[in-house]
Amino acid sequence: MQGVNSLAETAFRRHYGQVYRYLRRRTRDHYEAEELAQRVFADAAASLASASPDAPLLAWLYTVARRRFADEARRLARERGRDVAPSAGELEHGPATARAIGAALARLPDEQQ
């Protein structure tokens, strides 16, 4: 079995680009995506000791990335004085798309909503 440091290094080499691109698409900012990706891999290195060697590593990294992105969105919302954190739709697609989807859902009959 690989050591934790070796496993973390392997995960970084294999999956950094994928995790970075995932975050870059969501943040639309190179520097913010870099910062979040670094946090993801720091979290991964700290948690790999308890991870199952058979666990799908990339899926787990995407989960950590999604959580770090959501944490950052909530932090920014608090800084901007918003009372409510962005919805899942806003986090995933942006506020304009989330509004369009919400409006379309509101036009559906109650039983289809």
N, CA, C and O atoms as a DFTB+ gen file, in Angstrom:
452 C
 N C O
     1  1       0.843      -1.197       0.000
     2  2       0.000       0.000       0.000
     3  2       0.877       1.244       0.000
     4  3       1.898       1.295       0.686
     5  1       0.479       2.232      -0.762
     6  2       1.246       3.469      -0.839
     7  2       1.126       4.249       0.459
     8  3       0.123       4.155       1.166
     9  1       2.159       5.018       0.761
    10  2       2.072       5.927       1.897
    11  2       1.152       7.083       1.562
    12  3       0.844       7.326       0.396
    13  1       0.714       7.799       2.595
    14  2      -0.201       8.922       2.392
    15  2       0.443       9.992       1.521
    16  3      -0.212      10.538       0.633
    17  1       1.713      10.300       1.760
    18  2       2.383      11.328       0.956
    19  2       2.467      10.920      -0.500
    20  3       2.261      11.742      -1.392
    21  1       2.768       9.657      -0.745
    22  2       2.850       9.161      -2.109
    23  2       1.481       9.193      -2.783
    24  3       1.372       9.576      -3.948
    25  1       0.453       8.799      -2.067
    26  2      -0.907       8.823      -2.607
    27  2      -1.342      10.255      -2.908
    28  3      -1.954      10.508      -3.946
    29  1      -1.037      11.183      -2.022
    30  2      -1.382      12.596      -2.250
    31  2      -0.635      13.140      -3.463
    32  3      -1.205      13.879      -4.265
    33  1       0.624      12.781      -3.596
    34  2       1.416      13.241      -4.747
    35  2       0.866      12.666      -6.045
    36  3       0.764      13.372      -7.048
    37  1       0.515      11.398      -6.026
    38  2      -0.061      10.755      -7.209
    39  2      -1.393      11.411      -7.579
    40  3      -1.651      11.681      -8.752
    41  1      -2.226      11.663      -6.588
    42  2      -3.520      12.316      -6.836
    43  2      -3.305      13.696      -7.445
    44  3      -4.001      14.086      -8.383
    45  1      -2.341      14.428      -6.910
    46  2      -2.059      15.768      -7.426
    47  2      -1.610      15.690      -8.885
    48  3      -2.134      16.407      -9.737
    49  1      -0.647      14.827      -9.169
    50  2      -0.123      14.724     -10.542
    51  2      -1.195      14.282     -11.529
    52  3      -1.279      14.810     -12.637
    53  1      -2.003      13.326     -11.133
    54  2      -3.015      12.783     -12.052
    55  2      -4.216      13.698     -12.243
    56  3      -4.759      13.785     -13.344
    57  1      -4.630      14.374     -11.190
    58  2      -5.943      15.012     -11.224
    59  2      -5.962      16.526     -11.040
    60  3      -7.033      17.130     -11.090
    61  1      -4.810      17.154     -10.829
    62  2      -4.822      18.595     -10.587
    63  2      -5.487      19.336     -11.748
    64  3      -6.337      20.199     -11.529
    65  1      -5.104      19.004     -12.977
    66  2      -5.659      19.698     -14.140
    67  2      -7.163      19.594     -14.215
    68  3      -7.842      20.573     -14.526
    69  1      -7.691      18.416     -13.931
    70  2      -9.141      18.218     -13.988
    71  2      -9.851      19.021     -12.898
    72  3     -10.874      19.655     -13.157
    73  1      -9.314      18.992     -11.694
    74  2      -9.924      19.734     -10.590
    75  2      -9.826      21.242     -10.853
    76  3     -10.782      21.981     -10.618
    77  1      -8.658      21.692     -11.344
    78  2      -8.497      23.109     -11.653
    79  2      -9.516      23.545     -12.712
    80  3     -10.172      24.573     -12.545
    81  1      -9.655      22.782     -13.792
    82  2     -10.602      23.157     -14.855
    83  2     -12.042      23.182     -14.335
    84  3     -12.821      24.061     -14.703
    85  1     -12.388      22.224     -13.487
    86  2     -13.717      22.192     -12.871
    87  2     -13.971      23.504     -12.114
    88  3     -15.023      24.125     -12.269
    89  1     -13.007      23.912     -11.305
    90  2     -13.154      25.144     -10.528
    91  2     -13.065      26.387     -11.408
    92  3     -13.739      27.381     -11.139
    93  1     -12.256      26.346     -12.438
    94  2     -12.091      27.498     -13.339
    95  2     -13.401      27.791     -14.061
    96  3     -13.776      28.950     -14.237
    97  1     -14.093      26.731     -14.477
    98  2     -15.389      26.937     -15.153
    99  2     -16.391      27.589     -14.214
   100  3     -17.219      28.388     -14.650
   101  1     -16.324      27.262     -12.942
   102  2     -17.293      27.804     -11.998
   103  2     -16.931      29.201     -11.515
   104  3     -17.810      30.048     -11.359
   105  1     -15.657      29.450     -11.278
   106  2     -15.245      30.752     -10.753
   107  2     -15.057      31.786     -11.848
   108  3     -15.207      32.986     -11.617
   109  1     -14.724      31.310     -13.049
   110  2     -14.395      32.189     -14.174
   111  2     -13.193      33.087     -13.861
   112  3     -13.030      34.149     -14.461
   113  1     -12.360      32.649     -12.921
   114  2     -11.196      33.438     -12.518
   115  2     -10.017      32.500     -12.259
   116  3     -10.093      31.608     -11.414
   117  1      -8.934      32.714     -12.994
   118  2      -7.755      31.848     -12.881
   119  2      -7.218      31.797     -11.458
   120  3      -6.972      30.716     -10.923
   121  1      -7.035      32.955     -10.847
   122  2      -6.411      32.999      -9.517
   123  2      -7.288      32.355      -8.440
   124  3      -6.791      31.645      -7.567
   125  1      -8.579      32.607      -8.511
   126  2      -9.489      32.008      -7.537
   127  2      -9.536      30.484      -7.714
   128  3      -9.558      29.737      -6.736
   129  1      -9.552      30.036      -8.975
   130  2      -9.553      28.593      -9.243
   131  2      -8.262      27.956      -8.723
   132  3      -8.301      26.868      -8.149
   133  1      -7.133      28.613      -8.914
   134  2      -5.847      28.112      -8.406
   135  2      -5.888      27.986      -6.883
   136  3      -5.486      26.966      -6.324
   137  1      -6.373      29.021      -6.228
   138  2      -6.437      29.027      -4.761
   139  2      -7.334      27.900      -4.253
   140  3      -6.966      27.174      -3.329
   141  1      -8.501      27.759      -4.855
   142  2      -9.425      26.708      -4.430
   143  2      -8.854      25.314      -4.713
   144  3      -9.006      24.407      -3.895
   145  1      -8.206      25.142      -5.852
   146  2      -7.598      23.847      -6.176
   147  2      -6.515      23.496      -5.152
   148  3      -6.393      22.342      -4.742
   149  1      -5.745      24.481      -4.751
   150  2      -4.726      24.228      -3.727
   151  2      -5.377      23.785      -2.417
   152  3      -4.872      22.890      -1.739
   153  1      -6.494      24.414      -2.067
   154  2      -7.212      24.008      -0.846
   155  2      -7.737      22.576      -0.960
   156  3      -7.687      21.806       0.000
   157  1      -8.237      22.234      -2.140
   158  2      -8.756      20.881      -2.358
   159  2      -7.655      19.855      -2.110
   160  3      -7.869      18.864      -1.411
   161  1      -6.478      20.096      -2.683
   162  2      -5.406      19.115      -2.536
   163  2      -4.787      19.145      -1.141
   164  3      -4.270      18.126      -0.682
   165  1      -4.828      20.274      -0.464
   166  2      -4.384      20.312       0.934
   167  2      -5.346      19.498       1.795
   168  3      -4.917      18.742       2.667
   169  1      -6.648      19.653       1.548
   170  2      -7.647      18.847       2.267
   171  2      -7.460      17.368       1.956
   172  3      -7.557      16.523       2.846
   173  1      -7.193      17.061       0.698
   174  2      -7.005      15.676       0.298
   175  2      -5.796      15.071       0.997
   176  3      -5.864      13.950       1.501
   177  1      -4.701      15.801       1.030
   178  2      -3.494      15.287       1.686
   179  2      -3.750      15.024       3.162
   180  3      -3.235      14.057       3.724
   181  1      -4.540      15.878       3.787
   182  2      -4.837      15.709       5.214
   183  2      -5.792      14.544       5.467
   184  3      -5.775      13.955       6.548
   185  1      -6.626      14.207       4.479
   186  2      -7.655      13.190       4.682
   187  2      -7.336      11.833       4.081
   188  3      -8.048      10.864       4.343
   189  1      -6.296      11.743       3.290
   190  2      -6.030      10.488       2.592
   191  2      -5.665       9.342       3.523
   192  3      -5.808       8.178       3.150
   193  1      -5.204       9.645       4.709
   194  2      -4.852       8.571       5.648
   195  2      -6.067       7.710       5.980
   196  3      -5.936       6.512       6.233
   197  1      -7.246       8.323       5.980
   198  2      -8.448       7.563       6.332
   199  2      -9.253       7.135       5.107
   200  3     -10.312       6.522       5.244
   201  1      -8.759       7.453       3.913
   202  2      -9.494       7.105       2.692
   203  2      -9.280       5.641       2.330
   204  3      -8.214       5.073       2.568
   205  1     -10.296       5.058       1.761
   206  2     -10.205       3.676       1.285
   207  2      -9.355       3.647       0.022
   208  3      -9.537       4.492      -0.854
   209  1      -8.425       2.688      -0.096
   210  2      -7.588       2.625      -1.293
   211  2      -8.390       2.316      -2.553
   212  3      -7.918       2.567      -3.662
   213  1      -9.607       1.771      -2.394
   214  2     -10.449       1.439      -3.544
   215  2     -11.409       2.559      -3.909
   216  3     -12.135       2.445      -4.896
   217  1     -11.430       3.634      -3.138
   218  2     -12.359       4.737      -3.389
   219  2     -11.996       5.428      -4.703
   220  3     -10.816       5.584      -5.015
   221  1     -13.009       5.845      -5.479
   222  2     -12.727       6.581      -6.723
   223  2     -12.194       7.973      -6.382
   224  3     -12.956       8.866      -6.012
   225  1     -10.912       8.142      -6.507
   226  2     -10.235       9.347      -6.044
   227  2     -10.709      10.617      -6.752
   228  3     -10.937      11.635      -6.099
   229  1     -10.858      10.570      -8.069
   230  2     -11.267      11.773      -8.786
   231  2     -12.665      12.215      -8.373
   232  3     -12.906      13.412      -8.210
   233  1     -13.580      11.285      -8.203
   234  2     -14.937      11.647      -7.767
   235  2     -14.890      12.298      -6.392
   236  3     -15.597      13.271      -6.131
   237  1     -14.058      11.757      -5.523
   238  2     -13.907      12.336      -4.179
   239  2     -13.322      13.741      -4.268
   240  3     -13.770      14.644      -3.561
   241  1     -12.326      13.933      -5.131
   242  2     -11.723      15.264      -5.294
   243  2     -12.741      16.264      -5.833
   244  3     -12.762      17.417      -5.404
   245  1     -13.586      15.831      -6.770
   246  2     -14.637      16.720      -7.280
   247  2     -15.606      17.104      -6.163
   248  3     -16.057      18.248      -6.100
   249  1     -15.922      16.173      -5.300
   250  2     -16.808      16.473      -4.170
   251  2     -16.169      17.512      -3.265
   252  3     -16.829      18.463      -2.846
   253  1     -14.897      17.337      -2.962
   254  2     -14.185      18.314      -2.127
   255  2     -14.150      19.662      -2.841
   256  3     -14.352      20.698      -2.207
   257  1     -13.896      19.665      -4.146
   258  2     -13.853      20.915      -4.913
   259  2     -15.197      21.626      -4.880
   260  3     -15.257      22.842      -4.702
   261  1     -16.279      20.868      -5.053
   262  2     -17.619      21.474      -5.011
   263  2     -17.888      22.097      -3.646
   264  3     -18.480      23.172      -3.549
   265  1     -17.450      21.417      -2.599
   266  2     -17.650      21.964      -1.247
   267  2     -16.818      23.216      -1.018
   268  3     -17.310      24.182      -0.435
   269  1     -15.566      23.218      -1.467
   270  2     -14.725      24.412      -1.306
   271  2     -15.302      25.582      -2.093
   272  3     -15.278      26.720      -1.622
   273  1     -15.823      25.309      -3.295
   274  2     -16.443      26.353      -4.100
   275  2     -17.666      26.922      -3.393
   276  3     -17.856      28.138      -3.363
   277  1     -18.494      26.054      -2.827
   278  2     -19.678      26.502      -2.092
   279  2     -19.277      27.307      -0.859
   280  3     -19.897      28.325      -0.554
   281  1     -18.243      26.857      -0.150
   282  2     -17.747      27.609       1.011
   283  2     -17.316      29.011       0.600
   284  3     -17.630      29.991       1.274
   285  1     -16.601      29.093      -0.505
   286  2     -16.127      30.391      -0.984
   287  2     -17.294      31.283      -1.408
   288  3     -17.283      32.484      -1.136
   289  1     -18.290      30.712      -2.065
   290  2     -19.462      31.488      -2.473
   291  2     -20.201      32.036      -1.255
   292  3     -20.650      33.183      -1.263
   293  1     -20.326      31.223      -0.214
   294  2     -20.980      31.703       1.014
   295  2     -20.162      32.812       1.676
   296  3     -20.715      33.800       2.160
   297  1     -18.843      32.635       1.692
   298  2     -17.976      33.652       2.291
   299  2     -18.120      34.979       1.543
   300  3     -18.232      36.036       2.165
   301  1     -18.116      34.923       0.223
   302  2     -18.263      36.138      -0.576
   303  2     -19.632      36.773      -0.373
   304  3     -19.749      37.998      -0.330
   305  1     -20.662      35.952      -0.249
   306  2     -22.005      36.473      -0.013
   307  2     -22.060      37.212       1.321
   308  3     -22.672      38.276       1.418
   309  1     -21.422      36.650       2.347
   310  2     -21.392      37.336       3.652
   311  2     -20.647      38.661       3.548
   312  3     -21.075      39.662       4.122
   313  1     -19.538      38.672       2.823
   314  2     -18.768      39.913       2.665
   315  2     -19.567      40.979       1.950
   316  3     -19.443      42.165       2.255
   317  1     -20.382      40.567       1.008
   318  2     -21.181      41.515       0.234
   319  2     -22.460      41.898       0.938
   320  3     -23.229      42.719       0.437
   321  1     -22.698      41.302       2.115
   322  2     -23.875      41.669       2.896
   323  2     -25.142      40.968       2.490
   324  3     -26.229      41.360       2.915
   325  1     -25.030      39.937       1.677
   326  2     -26.233      39.186       1.314
   327  2     -26.656      38.357       2.502
   328  3     -25.821      37.760       3.181
   329  1     -27.946      38.319       2.753
   330  2     -28.469      37.513       3.848
   331  2     -28.563      36.043       3.481
   332  3     -28.487      35.178       4.353
   333  1     -28.726      35.757       2.205
   334  2     -28.945      34.391       1.765
   335  2     -27.793      33.966       0.865
   336  3     -27.378      34.713      -0.021
   337  1     -27.288      32.780       1.095
   338  2     -26.233      32.231       0.245
   339  2     -26.813      31.920      -1.121
   340  3     -28.021      31.715      -1.242
   341  1     -25.983      31.882      -2.150
   342  2     -26.485      31.545      -3.476
   343  2     -27.133      30.161      -3.482
   344  3     -26.727      29.259      -2.749
   345  1     -28.149      30.023      -4.329
   346  2     -28.818      28.724      -4.442
   347  2     -27.914      27.750      -5.185
   348  3     -26.905      28.148      -5.768
   349  1     -28.277      26.483      -5.160
   350  2     -27.506      25.469      -5.886
   351  2     -27.452      25.806      -7.372
   352  3     -26.425      25.609      -8.021
   353  1     -28.561      26.316      -7.909
   354  2     -28.590      26.690      -9.325
   355  2     -27.629      27.819      -9.628
   356  3     -26.955      27.800     -10.657
   357  1     -27.556      28.805      -8.745
   358  2     -26.619      29.897      -8.945
   359  2     -25.188      29.409      -8.884
   360  3     -24.347      29.844      -9.672
   361  1     -24.900      28.501      -7.950
   362  2     -23.540      27.980      -7.826
   363  2     -23.135      27.207      -9.072
   364  3     -21.995      27.298      -9.526
   365  1     -24.058      26.460      -9.609
   366  2     -23.731      25.583     -10.726
   367  2     -23.773      26.299     -12.069
   368  3     -22.933      26.041     -12.931
   369  1     -24.757      27.212     -12.261
   370  2     -24.974      27.777     -13.588
   371  2     -24.866      29.295     -13.657
   372  3     -24.803      29.846     -14.756
   373  1     -24.843      29.966     -12.558
   374  2     -24.803      31.418     -12.563
   375  2     -26.178      31.987     -12.271
   376  3     -27.188      31.313     -12.475
   377  1     -26.224      33.220     -11.796
   378  2     -27.497      33.804     -11.367
   379  2     -28.500      33.995     -12.498
   380  3     -29.697      33.809     -12.276
   381  1     -28.060      34.360     -13.702
   382  2     -29.010      34.593     -14.795
   383  2     -29.699      33.291     -15.191
   384  3     -30.914      33.271     -15.391
   385  1     -28.959      32.234     -15.304
   386  2     -29.543      30.941     -15.658
   387  2     -30.458      30.448     -14.550
   388  3     -31.538      29.921     -14.819
   389  1     -30.028      30.619     -13.299
   390  2     -30.862      30.202     -12.169
   391  2     -32.194      30.950     -12.169
   392  3     -33.237      30.358     -11.890
   393  1     -32.165      32.254     -12.480
   394  2     -33.413      33.034     -12.551
   395  2     -34.308      32.536     -13.686
   396  3     -35.522      32.430     -13.516
   397  1     -33.712      32.231     -14.846
   398  2     -34.485      31.759     -15.991
   399  2     -35.134      30.411     -15.679
   400  3     -36.297      30.184     -16.013
   401  1     -34.389      29.532     -15.047
   402  2     -34.947      28.227     -14.670
   403  2     -36.058      28.405     -13.643
   404  3     -37.104      27.765     -13.748
   405  1     -35.845      29.265     -12.655
   406  2     -36.867      29.533     -11.643
   407  2     -38.140      30.088     -12.258
   408  3     -39.241      29.700     -11.867
   409  1     -37.995      31.005     -13.229
   410  2     -39.165      31.587     -13.891
   411  2     -39.908      30.525     -14.694
   412  3     -41.139      30.488     -14.685
   413  1     -39.168      29.661     -15.389
   414  2     -39.793      28.602     -16.173
   415  2     -40.529      27.624     -15.264
   416  3     -41.636      27.193     -15.587
   417  1     -39.930      27.273     -14.140
   418  2     -40.592      26.373     -13.193
   419  2     -41.845      27.004     -12.606
   420  3     -42.832      26.307     -12.368
   421  1     -41.824      28.297     -12.371
   422  2     -42.981      28.995     -11.795
   423  2     -44.161      28.992     -12.761
   424  3     -45.312      29.054     -12.328
   425  1     -43.892      28.920     -14.062
   426  2     -44.969      28.917     -15.063
   427  2     -45.618      27.531     -15.204
   428  3     -46.685      27.411     -15.805
   429  1     -44.997      26.507     -14.668
   430  2     -45.563      25.161     -14.752
   431  2     -46.777      25.045     -13.830
   432  3     -46.855      25.732     -12.812
   433  1     -47.727      24.171     -14.190
   434  2     -48.850      23.897     -13.278
   435  2     -48.300      23.338     -11.962
   436  3     -47.230      22.730     -11.932
   437  1     -49.040      23.552     -10.890
   438  2     -48.584      23.125      -9.555
   439  2     -48.166      21.671      -9.497
   440  3     -47.152      21.337      -8.884
   441  1     -48.941      20.799     -10.134
   442  2     -48.628      19.368     -10.043
   443  2     -47.350      19.008     -10.803
   444  3     -46.771      17.951     -10.548
   445  1     -46.901      19.845     -11.715
   446  2     -45.650      19.576     -12.451
   447  2     -44.443      20.257     -11.822
   448  3     -43.303      19.921     -12.143
   449  1     -44.683      21.207     -10.932
   450  2     -43.561      21.878     -10.290
   451  2     -42.904      20.922      -9.353
   452  3     -41.925      21.275      -8.696
